Each structure stands twice: as structure tokens, then as C-alpha cells.
Amino acid sequence: MRFKGTSLFNPTIIFIAALAYLSAGFTPGGSWKIYRNQHLGFSLKFPGDLNAEEFPDGLMLVNNKLPGIDRNIIQVTNAAFSQPNSNDRGAEYFNLFRNARPGSVLRQADLGGGTFRKVENLTVDGYPAVKMIYDNPASDRSQHPDWVGRDLPPSYDMHVYIRKGEATWAIRSFASDKKTQDERTKTFEQIISTFKFS
């Protein structure tokens, strides 16, 4: 389409507009809350319809209007990949993910039955980070005999891993279906843009 000899579709103008939007940063509206954790040393902003529930190594943002496991929306932890009675493999997995090409599919038997797909490398508050999508259409219950009686839904999660010193942090958005994952992407990315270490 042209207007007086000028194309309305100009890649340079679109790129500059997108760059200006991204560099301006996201500023949540008045319905967002601020969460600060002095003990772990981080803060973030999140939608007002969610509630913050703390646990020893992080935070879970929950929607109490949803039933059961679906109420867990976003998790923040400084103990990504830590499992009881095992070594912390955070640096190993972070480097594996960070060094993979965007679009690569990674499967690790000890990370569950699903697959990780690399989206992109990024920085969060000045620290190296990597964004991944985790899909596990089947329940992990068969891999965890101690989960007898627990029926877990499929997982379609977005993860951002951040490496800060010796710790690998994870910010995860949970969903039990692909549609919900897609619907939560914008909010997840807005929360990531507000995450700060103190």
C-alpha cells in the first residue's frame, strides 16, 4: 500500500518503532502489585488478580479462582534443577540450554519425560539468561512411583533461567494446555521485564 508515493510498510520504520517500544520497558498499570523478597534478594511486579505465596527458595504466584494444580501460575526459585539427594546441576543445564541454537529440542532423562525447546538467549537485570519452552503432554507420574494417587495434568510451561553467581534461578509459567500457555505468554514476559535483583 502506498500513500503519496511512500510505502506504508517500511521495515526500517517498523524496526525503529519496535526498538523504541522495547527500550522504553514495560510499566505495569495500577492493577499490578510489587513483591519484594529481602531474604533471597529480588523483586518483581505481577498482576493484581494473583497472590504471592512464599516458600524457602522462592515464590509462587497463584490464582485462587482456579482449581487444584491449575492455580499455580508463575514460580520464581533460586534453586532451578535442584533435586533432593542429588548434586545441583544448575550450571550444567544452564550452559547446555544457553549454548543450544534457537529452535533446538533438548531431552534430558533426569528432567522429566518432556522436551525443552530453546527460544532465545536474553539478559535479565544484566545477568545472562535463556528462555525455554517445556512441553510434556503426558503425566510424569510413571517416572515417580511415590506419586501414587496423584494425577498430574500435562505441562506446557515457559521457563527463563538466569545465572547469577553460583545460583541458577528459574522463572516458570505453568499451563496444562497449549492454549493457556499461549494466553499467558504476554503476562509472563511482562513479569520477566520487571524482575530485579537487589
C-alpha positions as CSV (number, residue, x, y, z in Angstrom):
1,M,0.0,0.0,0.0
2,R,1.3,3.5,-0.9
3,F,0.4,6.9,0.2
4,K,1.7,9.8,-2.0
5,G,4.5,7.7,-3.3
6,T,5.6,6.4,0.1
7,S,5.2,2.8,1.2
8,L,3.3,2.4,4.5
9,F,5.3,-0.8,5.1
10,N,8.8,0.3,5.7
11,P,11.0,-2.2,7.6
12,T,13.3,0.5,8.9
13,I,10.4,2.4,10.5
14,I,8.9,-0.8,11.9
15,F,12.3,-1.8,13.4
16,I,12.9,1.7,14.9
17,A,9.3,1.7,16.4
18,A,9.8,-1.8,17.9
19,L,13.2,-0.8,19.3
20,A,11.8,2.3,20.9
21,Y,9.0,0.2,22.5
22,L,11.4,-2.4,23.8
23,S,13.9,0.1,25.1
24,A,11.1,2.1,26.9
25,G,10.5,-1.0,29.0
26,F,7.2,-2.3,30.3
27,T,5.4,-0.3,33.0
28,P,2.6,-2.2,34.6
29,G,-0.7,-0.3,35.2
30,G,-2.2,0.4,38.6
31,S,-3.7,-3.1,39.0
32,W,-0.2,-4.6,39.4
33,K,1.4,-5.4,42.7
34,I,5.0,-5.2,43.8
35,Y,6.7,-8.2,45.5
36,R,10.0,-7.9,47.3
37,N,11.9,-10.7,48.9
38,Q,14.7,-9.3,51.1
39,H,16.0,-12.8,52.1
40,L,16.6,-14.0,48.6
41,G,17.3,-10.5,47.2
42,F,14.8,-10.0,44.3
43,S,11.7,-8.1,43.4
44,L,9.1,-8.2,40.6
45,K,5.7,-6.8,39.7
46,F,2.7,-9.0,39.0
47,P,-1.0,-8.7,38.1
48,G,-3.3,-7.8,40.9
49,D,-5.6,-10.8,40.4
50,L,-2.7,-13.1,41.5
51,N,-1.5,-13.8,45.1
52,A,2.1,-14.4,46.2
53,E,2.9,-17.5,48.3
54,E,6.4,-17.7,49.6
55,F,8.4,-20.9,50.1
56,P,12.0,-21.3,51.3
57,D,13.8,-20.9,48.0
58,G,11.3,-18.7,46.1
59,L,7.8,-17.7,45.4
60,M,4.6,-19.0,43.7
61,L,2.2,-16.6,42.1
62,V,-1.3,-18.2,42.3
63,N,-4.8,-17.6,41.0
64,N,-7.1,-18.7,43.8
65,K,-10.1,-18.7,41.4
66,L,-8.6,-21.7,39.6
67,P,-8.9,-25.3,41.0
68,G,-6.1,-27.6,42.1
69,I,-2.7,-27.5,40.4
70,D,-4.0,-25.1,37.8
71,R,-4.0,-22.3,40.4
72,N,-0.1,-22.2,40.2
73,I,0.7,-19.6,37.5
74,I,4.3,-18.4,38.0
75,Q,7.1,-19.8,40.1
76,V,10.4,-18.0,40.9
77,T,13.2,-20.0,42.5
78,N,16.9,-19.7,43.1
79,A,17.2,-23.5,43.1
80,A,16.5,-24.4,39.5
81,F,17.4,-28.1,38.7
82,S,18.0,-28.9,42.4
83,Q,16.5,-32.2,43.4
84,P,16.5,-33.8,46.8
85,N,19.5,-36.1,47.5
86,S,21.4,-35.0,44.3
87,N,24.0,-32.5,43.2
88,D,23.0,-29.1,42.0
89,R,23.3,-29.3,38.2
90,G,22.2,-25.8,37.5
91,A,25.4,-24.6,35.8
92,E,25.5,-27.7,33.6
93,Y,21.9,-27.4,32.4
94,F,22.1,-23.6,32.1
95,N,25.2,-23.9,29.8
96,L,23.5,-26.7,27.8
97,F,20.4,-24.5,27.2
98,R,22.3,-21.3,26.6
99,N,24.7,-22.8,24.1
100,A,21.9,-24.5,22.1
101,R,20.6,-23.0,18.9
102,P,17.2,-21.3,19.0
103,G,14.6,-23.9,18.0
104,S,16.7,-26.8,19.2
105,V,14.8,-29.5,21.1
106,L,16.6,-31.0,24.1
107,R,15.7,-34.1,26.0
108,Q,17.2,-35.0,29.4
109,A,16.0,-38.1,31.1
110,D,16.5,-36.7,34.5
111,L,14.5,-33.6,33.8
112,G,11.2,-35.5,33.2
113,G,9.6,-37.0,30.2
114,G,9.0,-33.9,28.3
115,T,11.1,-31.8,25.9
116,F,12.7,-28.4,26.2
117,R,12.8,-26.1,23.1
118,K,15.2,-23.2,23.1
119,V,13.6,-19.9,22.3
120,E,16.4,-17.3,22.8
121,N,19.2,-16.1,24.9
122,L,18.5,-12.9,26.8
123,T,19.6,-10.9,29.8
124,V,17.5,-10.3,32.9
125,D,18.6,-7.4,35.1
126,G,22.1,-7.5,33.5
127,Y,22.6,-11.3,34.0
128,P,22.8,-14.0,31.3
129,A,19.5,-15.8,30.8
130,V,17.9,-18.2,28.4
131,K,14.2,-18.7,27.5
132,M,12.9,-22.2,27.0
133,I,9.5,-23.9,26.4
134,Y,8.9,-27.2,28.2
135,D,6.2,-29.5,26.8
136,N,5.2,-32.7,28.4
137,P,1.8,-33.9,27.0
138,A,1.9,-36.9,29.3
139,S,1.9,-37.0,33.1
140,D,5.3,-37.6,34.8
141,R,3.6,-39.9,37.3
142,S,5.0,-43.1,35.8
143,Q,8.5,-41.8,36.5
144,H,7.7,-41.1,40.1
145,P,6.3,-44.2,41.9
146,D,5.9,-42.2,45.1
147,W,3.2,-40.1,43.4
148,V,0.7,-42.9,43.6
149,G,-2.8,-41.4,43.6
150,R,-1.6,-38.0,42.2
151,D,-2.9,-37.4,38.7
152,L,-0.8,-34.7,37.2
153,P,-2.0,-32.8,34.1
154,P,0.1,-32.3,31.0
155,S,2.7,-29.5,31.2
156,Y,3.1,-26.7,28.7
157,D,5.5,-24.3,30.5
158,M,7.6,-21.3,29.7
159,H,10.9,-21.1,31.6
160,V,13.5,-18.3,31.9
161,Y,16.7,-19.5,33.5
162,I,19.1,-16.8,34.9
163,R,22.7,-17.5,36.0
164,K,23.7,-15.2,38.9
165,G,27.0,-16.3,40.6
166,E,26.7,-19.9,41.6
167,A,22.9,-20.0,41.5
168,T,20.7,-20.8,38.6
169,W,17.4,-19.0,39.0
170,A,14.2,-20.1,37.2
171,I,11.1,-18.1,36.5
172,R,8.4,-20.5,35.2
173,S,4.9,-20.0,33.8
174,F,2.8,-23.1,34.2
175,A,-0.1,-24.3,32.0
176,S,-1.8,-27.6,31.4
177,D,-2.6,-27.0,27.8
178,K,-1.0,-25.2,24.8
179,K,-3.8,-22.6,24.5
180,T,-3.3,-21.5,28.1
181,Q,0.4,-21.3,27.6
182,D,-0.1,-19.0,24.6
183,E,-2.5,-16.9,26.6
184,R,-0.1,-16.4,29.5
185,T,2.9,-15.5,27.3
186,K,2.4,-11.7,27.3
187,T,1.9,-11.6,31.1
188,F,4.9,-13.9,31.7
189,E,7.2,-11.6,29.6
190,Q,5.9,-8.5,31.3
191,I,6.7,-10.1,34.7
192,I,10.2,-11.0,33.5
193,S,10.8,-7.4,32.4
194,T,10.1,-6.2,36.0
195,F,12.3,-8.8,37.7
196,K,15.2,-7.2,39.6
197,F,18.0,-8.4,41.9
198,S,18.6,-6.3,45.0
